[in-house]
Amino acid sequence: MIKVVFTYDVAEEKQQQYFADTAEIIKPFWEEHGCSSYSVWQIDDGSPVFVKEMLFEDQQSRGKASAEPRAKEVVALFSKYAINVERRVYTQRV
């Protein structure tokens, strides 16, 4: 299992549109292309701080999803909202 964890900020005035685009476009895209779980967490209502977790069966399924032609468009949509992005990739060992 591969877990990709993002930490990032979304400006308060962009959050409602970010939530809508994530629910309608971003999350469905990844879940249709091999992501077995996609979740977004916010520290407190109105806080700019978010954590996103994506789970993939393995590196191959993650790579295949990222290679989809529409993936760049979906990543660009996320990048329209997210600033100060940090990403870490974890591999399950036990």
Salt bridges, closest charged atoms under 4 A:
GLU31 OE2 - LYS27 NZ 3.90
GLU53 OE2 - LYS3 NZ 3.85
GLU68 OE1 - HIS33 NE2 3.66
GLU73 OE2 - ARG70 NE 3.61
